[in-house]
Amino acid sequence: MPSRLHALTVDATDPAALARFWAALLGWEVTDGTQVVPTDDTGFRLVFLPTDQPKATQNRMHFDLTSSSLEDQQATVAKALELGGRHTDVGQKPEEPHVVLADPEGNEFCVIEPGNGFLAECGFVGALACDGSQAVGCFWSEALGWPLVWDQDEETAIRSPRGGPKITWGGPPLMPRVGRDRLRFDLAAVDGAQQSEVERLVSLGATRVGQDDAGAITMADPDGNEFRLLAA
């Protein structure tokens, strides 16, 4: 059976502070000081992990937050700034209607304009937008058992059958990889069948990288993005 997307992990120099920022912005709940649990249909949590390495390059994943009106978009931007976020430049054009921001440690996210048709049926967390190939979008569709809801011009998107945000991949050209990605997936094997799930993921195109002291197995998807399959 497919893995379950348990969490998006985020490396942070101050995990507790970053957890508080995202909990306040999304309206989610902080647990254990560094985990943020959704109060909506997102279906996966945020887990902030300690690192002594400051962010040095643009992330390969970011959230797209939706808006119901121009006033709603402006209110989300204002709230993010009040919480410690800031405007940031990732090459967006002045005429583009979305607003690009960064959290207190520089992790990018977008506040999408009202009336965006692609995210119309999604909640406040509209999408987790990723840099990646068509092949990796198809891999994650099979890995998670989430159907493809978009597959055109090498751009792909998947969404859980239970709803929640889309996960999207923008296709080529891909960003150069500089060091380890700060945002990564944590998966949980259904019924605790970790080893058989490793074998299934490998058959889909993943590679096994290693195993940590807690028993989580580190793997990489076909684009080389690391993720963990947690121990039962």
N, C-alpha and C positions, 0 to 999 in steps of 0.2 A: 504494500500500500504506500501511497505517497507520503513524504515527510510533511510535518506541520511546521510552518514558519512561526517559531517561538518568539524571536526578538530581532530587532535591529540593534547591534552593539555599536557604540560610539566611543572612540578613545578620547579622553579628556584630561587636561592637566588639573582640573578641579571638578571631578565627577558630580559631587553633591550639588554644587552651584549650577552646573549645567542641567542637571535633573530638575532643579527648581524652576529654571527658566522655561524649559519645555513643558513641564506640568502646568505652569501658569498660562503659557501661551495657548496650549491645546485644550486646557480644561480637564486634564487627566489627573491621576493620583500618584503621589510619590510613595513607594514602599521600599523598605530597607535602605533608605537614604539615597540610593543611586539607581533605582529602577522606577520607571514611569509606566503605569498601567492604564490602558485606554478605558474611557468611560463611554465610548461610542462603539461603532462596529468595525474599528480598524483591525482587530483580530491578532495583533502582535504588539508586544511591549517595546520600550526603549530601555536599554541597559548601558549605563555609562561606566567605562572601564578606565582605571588610572594609567596614565602615561606621563613620562617626563619629557616627551618630545612635542614641542609646539607645532601647530599646523603650518605646513610649508607650501602647499599647493592646493589648487581647487579640487574639491571632492568629486568623486565619480558618481555619487548619489546625492539627491537633495529632495526635500519635500516640496510639493506644490499644494498650497492652501487655497481653498476656494472662497469666493465672495458672492453674496446674494445681491449686492448693489454697490455702487461707487462709494457710498457712505460706509458700507460694511467693509470694503477693501481698505479705505482710509483708516477706519477704526482698528483693524487688525495691524496695519503698519504702525500706527501710533502706539498701540499696546506693546508691540515687539520692541519699539524704541525705548519706551518707558521701562521695560524689563531689562534693558542692557544690550539689545541688539543694535545693529547699525546698517546703513545702506552700504552696498558693495557693488563693484563693477566686474562683471564677468564677460564683458563685451556686448551687452545688450544695447539695442539702438534706442535713441530717445523717444521715438514714436511707438515703441512697443508698450502695450497697455499693462503688462504685469510689472510688479515691483520686486526687485531683487534685494534681499536683505541677508544679513549674516548674524548668527547668534554670538554670545560674548566670546567664544573661542574661534570665531571666523567661519563656522560651518554654514554654507550657503542654504538659503531656501527662498521660494518665490511665493508671493501673494498674487494669485491669479485674478484677472479682471472678471467682473460679472458677465454672465451670458456666454461663458466658455462652453461650447457644445460638447467637447470631448469629455469633460468632467461633470456634465450636467446631472448625472444620476448619482454622483459620489457625494460624500459628506464633506465636512470641513477639511479633513485630510484627504485631498482629492487624489493625489498620486505620490508615489515614490519614484522620481524620475532618475534613470540611470544611464550612464554612458555604456554602450554595449552593442554587440552585433545582433543580427537576426538570429543566428545560431544560438546565442546565449539566451535570447528570449524564448526560443523553442525549448531549450534545455530546462529552463525554470518552469515552464508550463508543465512539462512531464514530471519534473522533480516534485512539484507541489500539488499536482493534480488540479491546477487552475487553468481554465480554458483561455486560449488566445481570444482576445476581444478586439485586437487590431493587428494586422500583418500586411503592411503595404510599404513599398519603396524602402525595404530593409528596416523599417521601423516596426517594433512589436510592442504589444501590451497584453498583460494578463490581469485577471481579477478573480478573487475567490468566489466560488458559487454562493457563498454566504453573504456577499456584498463587501463593503469596505473600500479602501483605496485601490486604484490600479497600480501596478508596477510596470513601468515603461522603459524601453531601451531605444535610444535615438538613432542607432545605426552609424555607419561611417561618415566622416573620419573619426576614429577613436582617439581619445586623449592619450598622450604619452603617460606611462606609468612611472611615477616618481616615489620610490619607497613603498611602504606598506599602506594600504588603504585604511583610513580612520573609521569608515563605516563598513560593517560587515553583517552578514546574516548568521543567526543561530537557528539551526533546525532541530526538531525533536522527532525521533523515529516513532512511528505509530506502534503501540504495544511493546515499546522498548526493544524492538528487533534491530539493534544498531548494526550488527555485522552484515545481516542480509540487506539492510538499507544501503550500507557502504557499497556492497557489490552491485546493487541496482543503480546507484548514482554513477558508479564507474562505467556501467554498461551504457549509460546515457551520455557519457563524454566527460565526466569529472575525473580528477586525479586525486589520489591520496597524498597528503603532504606530511602528516605526523599525528601525534597524539599527546595530549597534555596530562598533567598529573591527576586531574579530576576524571580522566577517561574520555573526554571529548576528543573526537577525531577531526583534525583540520583537513579540509579538502579544498580544491580549486575548481571552479566551473570552466567551461571551454574557453572563456576569455582570460582566464588566469586570476579571477577574483576569488580570494580566499573566503571560506565560510566554515562553520563548525557544525558537526553533527553531535549533539549532546549525548552523554551517557544516560542510560535509563535511570 
